[in-house]
Amino acid sequence: MAELQEVQITEEKPLLPGQTPETAKEAELAARILLDQGQTHSVETPYGSVTFTVYGTPKPKRPAIFTYHDVGLNYKSCFQPLFQFGDMQEIIQNFVRVHVDAPGMEEGAPVFPLGYQYPSLDQLADMIPCILQYLNFSTIIGVGVGAGAYILSRYALTHPDTVEGLVLINIDPNAKGWMDWAAHKLTGLTSSIPEMILGHLFSQEELSGNSELIQKYRNIITHAPNLENIELYWNSYNNRRDLNFERGGEMTLKCPVMLVVGDQAPHEDAVVECNSKLDPTQTSFLKMADSGGQPQLTQPGKLTEAFKYFLQGMGYMASSCMTRLSRSRTASLTSAASIDGSRSRSRTLSQSSESGTLPSGPPGHTMEVSC
């Protein structure tokens, strides 16, 4: 029998007319650099122009990861530490990403003229179909923080068929009540807009500690050249309507949801309440210790690990290799059913601050994970 020989076959890419191998390589390199830097687009909507940045190329039969940032931030200051984290690279290689900047929040945005009517959060949600139509994307996995989490939730309520999953950090689905309004007005008499926004983003313990992270974001917001625009976004957030989530009712999120909040964060109670109103068979609740008000900034490794499990539960990245968090996890798991048996079984997973994961597989129950 003749001896088999290994033959290496290389793909030959046809050159364009007049193109040399050297110029082809230069063009390919430029394209790769452009993808790494992201491609920024703007699209007109019924409520004004919106800017967004796309990273990567669409993958067949896979949704886009679609982010929306909180008040006082833009997509870079809100999400860059998370998406540049080492273990996140495995995820972003498998999905195209779309990072939206709320109107007037993008870098270099001009200040809106006096009297400009900034869109409501509902109207910001209504801009999303224009973005997806422009990109020709059919479905998304939304990742939102604060106001961005509300906007993505509002969009998912009106366009459920286009949302495969949601990661909602620091969501407050409730409109402000009279007591909230009174407290907000009193705070406005004694605090500047930047200080009020910082109190929305971070816990009082973090602000008192004045760490390098707090100093960085205080400087970003206080000296923002578009501070007037930020105030308009802030006012829209404070004038939000109630999402009216109802467990078992029509007003609920129909896709898998991962709720995330830091322990002792400003929005902890609101996220806990939101968890109680969503479908327990579709919802995972991640409470992160030692993460403060912005888990995506302070604990990107733990959030990345949880995001991987969330994607696996949706049927993506089945062969993904878990990081040290899963290999070193120490967990105690307790299960309890309600006395009358009419409520869904809930589980609480408590883990040390050095480990924390969400079990893979479809989310079959509401879960609280302290990590």
N, C-alpha and C positions, 0 to 999 in steps of 0.2 A: 504494500500500500504506500502510495507516495506520501512523503512527509508534508504535513500542512505548514504553511508559512503565514505569518502575521503580516497583513498588508494594511497600511494606514491610508485612509481615504480622507482627503481634505475637500471641503466644500468650495467650489469655485463660484464666486459672486461676479456676475457680469458687470463690466464697467459701463458707465454712461458714455454716450458719444463724446469724444474729445477728452475723456478723463484718464489720467495716468494712475498707476497703482499708488504713487505717492499722494496724489490729491485725494484719492479714494480713502486712504488711511486717515488723512487729515480730516476729511468730512465725517468719517465714522467716529473719530475721537471727539470732534466738536459736538456731535449729536449726543454722545455719552455724557459729556460735561454738562450739556444743556439739560439732560434728564436728571442728573444729580442735583443741579441747581434749582430745578423746577421751572415750569413754564407758566407765566402769569397771564391771565386773561381777564377781560372785563366784559360784561354783558348787560345790555339794557333790559330792564323789567318794568312792569307797570308802576313800580314804586321807586324808580331810580336805578342808577347803575350799581353793580356789585362786582367786586374783584375777588378772584380766587386763583390759587396756584396749584398746578398739577405735577405730581412726581410719578415717574414710572410710566409704563405702558399698560393699557387694559389687558387683562388676562381672560381667556375664553371661559365662559360660564362662571365667572367670579364677580362679585359685586365690588364696587369701589369703597375704600375707606374714606368717609366723608366727615371732616371735623368742623366744629363751630366753637369759637372761643367765648370767653366771659367778658364782662364789662371791665374796662381799664387795660385790656390786653389786645394784642392782635394774634394771628395764628402762630407767629414765631415765638413771641414771649409766653404764649400759653402752652404750646405743644412741642417746641423744639427739644427740650431736655428729654421728653419721652421718646420721640421718634428718632432721636440720635443716639439713644441708649444701645449698647452693644447687642444685647439679646433681642432687641426689637428688629434688628436687621433681617432676621429670618422671616418675620412677618411681612415687612414692607417689600421683600423680594417677591412675595406671592400675590400682592395686591397693588393696584394703582391707587394713589391717594389724591384726594381733593381737599385742600385747606381753604376754607372761606374766611375772608375778612368782612366783618360787618361794614356797611357803608360808612366811609370816612375814617375807618380804623386802619387801613393799609398804610404801609410806610410811605411817607411823602404826600399823604392825602392833604389837599387844601382844606382850609376851614370853611364850613358851610356859611352862607350869608346869613345875616341877622334875620330872624323870622322864618328860617327854613323849617319845614314840617318834617321831622325825622319819622321814618316808618315805625309803626308799632311792632311788637314782637310777632304778632300774627302776620303782619305784612312781610316781615323779614322771612318768615317761614314760607310765604307764598312766592318768594323769589327763587326758592330752591328748584322748582320745576324748570325754570328758565335756564338754570345752570346745567341741569341734567340733559335737557334738550339740546343745548349748545354742544355738550360733550358727547351726546348720543349714548349716555349711560342709562341702563334700565333699572338697576337696583343698587342700593348702598347699604353699608354698615355704618351707622352714625356714631360718632364719638363727640360728645358735647360737654362743656363745663359751664355751670351756672346758667347765665342767660342763654348760652349756646345749647345747653341741655334742654331747656324749655323750648327753644325754637325747633330743635329736631323732634321733640315729642309732639309739638303741635303739627309739624309736617307729617309725622307718622300717623296721627289720628285722621288726617284728611287724605293721605295717600298710602294706606297700609300695604298695598301690593308692591310698592317700590322699596320698602324698608325690610331688609332681612334680619337686622339685629340692631340693638342700641346699647351703647355704653354711656351712662348718664352720671356724671360726676357733679355733686353738690346741687342737684335739682331741687327747686322749690316750685311745685306745681300749683300753689295757691296764690290767689290774688291777695294784695295787702288788705287787712282788715282795718277798722277804725283805730284800734289801739296801735297797730303798726304804723299807720299814717301819722298819728299824733307823735309817736316816738321819733319817726323819721323827720318830722318838721322841727321838733325840739333839737334833735341832733344837728340839723342844718343851721340852726342859729348859732351854734358854738363850734362847729367843725367845718373845715373846708371840704370841697368836693373830693380832692385826692384822699383826704383822711377818711371820708365816708366810704369811698370805694375800697380803700385798704382794709377797712373793717368788714367789708363784704367778702373780700378775698381771703383774709387770714384771721386766725383766732387772736383773742386778746393776749394770750400767753406769748404767741409769736411776735406780736407787735411790741409787747413790753420787753421781750428778749432782744429785739433789734439786731437780729443776726445779719450776716452778710446778704442772705437772700432777701430779707425784709428791706435792708438798705438799698439793694439793687432795684427792687420793684417800687419802693417809695420814690426813688430818683426818676425811674422811668415814667411814672404817672404824674408826679409833681411837675416835671419839666417837659412833659409831652407837648410838642408844638401844636397838636390837634386837640388840646384839652377841652375846647368848646364842643367839639364833636363827641368826645368821650362823655361829656355831661348829657348830651342829647340821648345817647345810647343808654346811659344810666337812668334817665327819666323814663324812657320807654320800658325798661325793665321794671321800674317801680310802679308803672301803670299797667302791668300785665293782667290779663284776665285769668280766672281760675280755669285750669284744664278739666276740672270736674271728673277726674278719674273715679271709676266705680267698679269695685271687684264684682265680676259676674254680670256687669252691665254692658251697654253698648259703647260707652266712653271708656275704653281701655286700650292699652297697647297690645296688639295681637302678635307681635314678634318676640323672640327671646330678648330679655333685657338684663343688663348687669348694672345695678345701682352701686355707686361708689361714694364713700364719704370718709373723711378723716375723723378719728376719735377726738371729741371736743372741738370739732370744726364749727364755724358759725351756722352751717346749714344742717347739722346732724339731725335735729328734731324733724325738720322738713323732709329729709330723705327717709327717715324711719316711717313717718306718716305716709309718704308716697309708696313705700314698700307694702304697707298694710292695705293699700287700695288696688294693687296690681295683681294679676293672675299668678298665684303661687307656683303653678306648674311651668311658668315661663320666666320667672324672675329669680335672679341671684342677687344677694345683698352682701356687699363687701365693705366692712368697716375696718379701716386701716389704722392701726396704732402708730404713734410716733410719726405721723404724716402731716399734721396740721391742716390748714385750710385748702391746700393745693397738692393733693397726692401725686399728680402727674409731674410736679416739679421736685418734690422732696423724696418720693419713693418710686422712681420710674422702673426700677428692677422688679419690685413686687407687683406693680400694676401691669407690667409687660407679661409676667408669668400668668396672672389672672386672665389677661386678654387672650393669651394662647389657649388656655383651657376653654374660654368662652367660644373661641373660633372652632376648637375641636368639637365642642358640643353641638355646633351648627353643621358639622360634617366637613369642615375645612382643616387642612394641615394635620391629617390623621397620623402622619409619620413624624410629626414635629418632635424634636428632642428637647425635653424639659431641662431647665437650668438647675443650678445648685439648690434653688429654693425647694424644688420637688424632691431632690435627692436627699436633702437634709431635714425635711420637714418632720416635726414632732407634733402630733395632733391628738386631741381627745374629742371624741364625737359622741354627742348625746342626741337621742331621738325621743320625741314625745308626741303623742296623739292627744287631741282635745278630749275632754271628759265625755261629751255627748257624741263624739265621733263624726260630727257634721263638718268640722273644719279640716282642711288639708294638713297632713303631717308636716311639721317644720323641723329643721335641723339647725343646730348651732355647732359651728366648727371653730374651736379656739386654738390658736397657734401662737408660738413664741414670736417675738419681734424679728427673729432671724429667719423665719420661714413663713410661708403662706401661699396656698394654692387653692384653686377651685377644682373639685373633681371633674374629670372629663366626662363626656357623654352628654345627652340632652338634659337641659335643666328640668328636673322633675319636681322641684319644690322650691319654696322660698328658703334661702339660706343666709345666715349671718356669719361672716368670716372675719375674725379679728386676727390681723397678721402684723 
